[in-house]
Amino acid sequence: MKRAFVFPGQGAQYPGMGQDLFDQSAEVRTLFSKANEILGFEITRIMFEGTPDDLKQTKVTQPAIFLHSVALAIVLGDRFNPDMVAGHSLGEFSALTAAGSLSFTDGLSLVSKRASAMQKACEANPSTMAAIIGLENEIVEQVCAGIEAIVVPANYNTTGQIVISGSHEGIDLAIEKLKAEGAKRALKLPVGGAFHSPLMEPAREELAAAIAAAPIAIPRCPIYQNVDAYPQTDIDVIRQNLVAQLTSPVRWTQIVQNLLNDGATQFIEVGPGKVLQGLVKKVDRSAEVMSAEI
């Protein structure tokens, strides 16, 4: 049996997240206290007591999901025994930290810088994303390529489900054209900007220096990275892919297919929610999926 531990990205947050981990583990309480110090604000209070809107702010969402995921991996102890790991977007940082490639402090610092840089890029270039359901990847790619305004595939989430990202004009045009091509659904998402698109270039440049300076070790098992969906253990490649990730699509469908091809028989989601379990099941109904349980 090969176990793939997978880590969720933005959108998996919920009010009260992490409270159970905090209550049950002294190690987690220490970790959460350290997180408040590193971030310079009481993220644990927002996680435990905040509203959905409080948790939607990028500067809160990303560290909160990272913190929840890494704390859960720590609480699992010997039961965190991956043969391979992967993370969706932000989840790649959680996966690298849980797999020993980044320290908790360095991982959280990078996530905080990433969230801040993305927030700034969103404010500088008003933009959005949209979910497209029921079309082949190639059709979505061709339609986006034929539009002059900025619009690109951003998340290959599962079979027949792609999220596109771009300027408001580009997204509006793409939605119109993709509906004409037969999309079952094409709807804008309530997000702050065009993640994983060229509009994140200022954030990529800002984060590149931080990633270059961060100590990164060889992970305990291969990490299947968003940019190319291939298993990586080479530190230089991991570093390059982390930087490129901000302006490149998340190839989650391809990651799941590669994990399956490489023998993964069990997918264990480490973090808030069950989003990734649903995406894995849509790629392969026979896959065994579960949440990490404390």
N, C-alpha and C positions, 0 to 999 in steps of 0.2 A: 504493500500500500504506500502510495506517495501522497504526502499532504502539501497542499498549497494554501498558505495563509495569506488572505487578501485584506487590504486596508482601504476603507471608504474615503471619499473626498467630500468637498463642499456640498451641502444639501442634506447630509445625514444627521445634522444636529437637531436636538429637541430639548425643551425646558426640563431641567432636573438631571441632565446627563452627567454621569460621573459620581452622583451622590452615593450610589450603592457601593462603588469602589472605595470612595473616601471613608465610608462608614465601616467597611470590613477590613481595611488594611492600613497598618501604621506606615508601611513603606510608601503607599500611595499618598497618605496625608503629607508626608515629608516632600514627596515629589510635587504635589499640588502647591505646597507652600513655596517651594523653589520656583515654580512657574510664575507665581504672583510677583516674586522678586525680579525675575528675568524680564517679564513683560512690563513691569512698572504700573500694573493695575490689577484689581482683584478679579481675575478671570474666573476663579472658582465661584465667586458670588454670582456672577452673571450666568454661569453654567447651571448652578443650583436653583437660583431664584429669578433669573431673567425671563422676559417674555420672548416669544418667537421673533419679534422684531429686533430685540436686543441682540439675539443670537445671529441675526442675519447679516450684521455688519461684518465685512470681510476681515477686518483686523481682529474681530472676536471669533468668528466662525472657524477660521483655519487653525489658530492655536488650540481652540477648544476641542476640535475633532482629533488633532494630533495628540493632545494631552490624554484624552479619553482612550484612544487606541493604544498608545504606548503604555499607559497605566494598566490596561487590561492584559497586554502581553506580559508585563512584569508579574501581575497577579497569577497568571497561568503557570508561571515557573517552569517545571520540567515538561508540562503539557504543551508548552510552546516549542514544538520540535519540527520546524518546517524542513521540507525537502526543497521547497522553492517559495518565494514570496513575490507579491506584486501589490501595487497601490494605485488607486484611481486618482490621477492629478495630484492634489495635495497628499493623498495617501501614500505616494511614493516616498515621501520624507518619513512618514510613520513606519513604513516597511523597512527602510534603511536603518532607522534607529533601533527598531525591534530586532533586526538581524545583526546588530553590533557594528554597523558601518559608520554610524554617527553616534556621538554621545548624546545623552538627553539634552544637555545644555546647548550643544552646538546645533542639534536638530531643531529645538524650539526657537533658538535665535534666528536660524535661517527661515523657519516658517513665519516668524513674526516680521522679518524683513521682506519676505516674499509677499505677505498679505498687505503690508504698508505700500510696497512698490506697485502692486496691482491696483490698490485703491487709488493711488495718485494717477496711474495711467487711465483708469476709468473716468476720473474727474476731468482729466485733460482732454479726453476724447469720448464724448457721450456715445454710447454704443450698447449693443444688446446681443442676445442669443435666442435661438428658436429650436424647438424639437420637431424633427421631421420623421414621421412614422409611416412605414409601408412602401418604401421605395428602395430599389437596389442602390448600393453605394455609388456605383458608376454614374447613375443618373444624377444623384445629388452633386457629385463632383463636377460633372459636365455643366450643369445649370449654374453652379457657383462660379465656375471658370469663365462662363459667358457673360457675366455681369461686370460692368466697369467699376461700380462702387465696391468697397471692400466687403467681401463675404466669403467665408471658407468653411469647410467641414472642420469641426473642433473636437467633437467626441464621437468616436465610433463605439457606441455603448453596448449594442447587442445586435443580433440579426434583425435588419429592417428598422433600426432606430438610430438615427444620427442627429446630433445637435450641431447646428451651424452657428457661426459667430461673425459679427461684423458691425459696420455702421448701421444706423437706423434705416437709411436709404437702401443699403445693400440687403438687409434682412427683409424689408418690406417687398422689394422686387423678387427676392428669392422665394418667399412664401407664395407670392402670386404665381410664379412660374412652376413651382413644385406642386402646387395644387392642380395646376393645369396638366401636369405630367401624371397625376393620379395618386398623389400622396393621400393616405387615409386621414392623417392629421398633420397640420403645420401651424404651430402656435408659438407665440413669443413666450419666453420664460421670465419670471420675476427676478432678474439678476442685475447687478450693478454695472456690467460692462461686457466687452467682447473678449472673454478669456480664451486662451489658446488660439489667438489670431495675430496678424501683423500689428494690430493696435496695442498689443502688449510689449512692443519693442522697447519703450522706455523702461518698463519694469525688468525686462530681460537684461538690459545693459546695467541697471542698478544692482540686480541680484548676482550678475556674473562675477563681480569682484568679491562679494561675500562668499560665494561658493568656491572660488579659487583659493581663498584664504582658509577655508574650513578644513580641519583635519578629517579625512575620510579613510576608513580602513576597509580591508577586503571583507565583504559580508560573509556570514557563516554558511550561506547557501546562495545560489544564483537569484538575482532579482530581475524580473521581466519588466523592462522599462517602457514607459508610455510612448517614447519617441519612435522606437523601432520594433517594440513587442518581443525583442529577443532577450534571452537570459544573459546577464552580465555579472562578472566578478572583477573585471579590470577597473581599477580606481579611476584612471584617466577617462575611460569611456563613460563610467557612471557620472563623473563630474560634468563632462560635456553634455550628456543627455539631460541632466538636471537643469542646466542653463537653457538648452534648446526647448525644453518642455513648455516654457511659457508662451512661445509663439508657434508651437507645433501641435498637431492634433493628438488627443489621447486615443491610442489604438487599443481600446479595451477588448473589443470583440476578437481582435487578432491575438492579444495576450492570452485570453481564455482558450482560444484554439491551440495556441502553442503549448500552453500548460497541459492541455489534454493530450496533444501529440507526444509530449515528453513524459507521459505516464501519470499525470495527476489523477487520483481517484477520489480525493476528498478535498472540498474547498471550505475553509473555515474563515468566516468573516470576523475580523478583530477590530471592533470599534462600534460606534453608535449605529443603530438601524440595521436594515436587512436589504438595502438597495442592491449590493453586489450579488447576493445570493439569487435574487430575481433575475439579474442580467446573465449570470452563469447558466441558470436553468433554461433561459431562452436560447442560448447558444447550443446547449446539449441537455435535453430533458432527463437523460439518464444520470447526469452528474449528481454526486452526493454533496449537498450543501448544508451548512449549519452555522450557527452563531457560536463564537467562543463564549463559554459559560464560566462564571467565576465560582 
